[in-house]
Every structure is written in C-alpha cells, then in structure tokens.
Amino acid sequence: MIMSEFASFAIGGFVPSAAIAGVLLLVGLGAFFYLGLKGPTDY
C-alpha cells in the first residue's frame, strides 16, 4: 500500500518537477546571458 502510493507519487511528481526545473534552468541561463551581453551598467 505504501509502496504503491510512493510509486504513483514518484511517477506523477517527477514530470512536473522536471518540467519546472527545466524552465527555471532555461530562465536562469537566459537571464545570465542577457546580463552578460548587456553589461553590468544597470547595477
């Protein structure tokens, strides 16, 4: 019972968490390159 609930949670929770992590990674890289190309003039 506990193992089946854990398996369903792992399968159902892995995809959204992976998608959120991917989006945050892309946003972080985009912001990093944007600030790097723009230059540290707005700090």
C-alpha positions in Angstrom: 0.0 0.0 0.0 2.7 2.5 1.0 5.0 1.4 -1.8 2.2 1.7 -4.4 1.4 5.2 -3.2 5.1 6.2 -3.2 5.5 4.8 -6.8 2.4 6.7 -8.1 3.7 9.9 -6.3 7.2 9.4 -7.8 5.8 8.9 -11.3 3.2 11.7 -11.0 5.5 14.1 -9.3 8.6 13.6 -11.4 7.3 15.0 -14.6 6.0 18.4 -13.3 9.1 18.8 -11.1 11.4 18.1 -14.1 9.4 20.5 -16.3 9.7 23.2 -13.6 13.4 22.6 -13.2 13.9 22.8 -17.0 12.0 26.0 -17.2 13.9 27.5 -14.3 17.2 26.4 -15.9 16.3 28.0 -19.2 15.2 31.2 -17.5 18.4 31.3 -15.4 20.6 30.8 -18.4 18.7 33.4 -20.4 19.0 35.9 -17.7 22.7 35.1 -17.2 23.5 35.6 -20.9 21.2 38.7 -21.2 23.0 40.4 -18.3 26.4 39.2 -19.7 25.7 40.6 -23.1 24.1 43.8 -21.8 26.8 44.6 -19.4 26.8 45.4 -15.7 25.6 49.0 -16.2 22.2 48.7 -14.5 23.5 47.5 -11.2 
